[in-house]
Structure formats: structure tokens, C-alpha cells
């Protein structure tokens, strides 16, 4: 099975519903997390989904996310 490196975009109304599903998928590896709300910058993506940390910190820096070279 191929694993896709993804950046999850947003943790608002829709993004917060999608994030737990993405984290449960074995074929997705979250490598970046974009947040619009500056108060969420630096928070762990897992914690933003109400889960244990996954080691991916949220950012508002689009160029940094592109540099991660997600699929």
C-alpha cells in the first residue's frame, strides 16, 4: 500500500471534522498542518484533533508547508 504525504488545511468547521478521519487512515501521513487562526500556530496536529500528539506542529506559513513536498 502506498502512503501519501499530506498537508491538512484548516481546523475550522469542516477541517476539524475531516482531521480525525485523516489521522485514522494508514495510507495518509500528515506531514504538515495549516491553521488560519494564529492562536493555533505551534500546536500539535493530534492535539488539535482531540488526540495524542503526532509530532506535527501547526503553522500559518504556506511556503514552509510547500517545502515539505507533500503528495
Order of alpha helices (4+ residues) and beta strands (2+ residues): beta-alpha-beta-alpha-beta-alpha
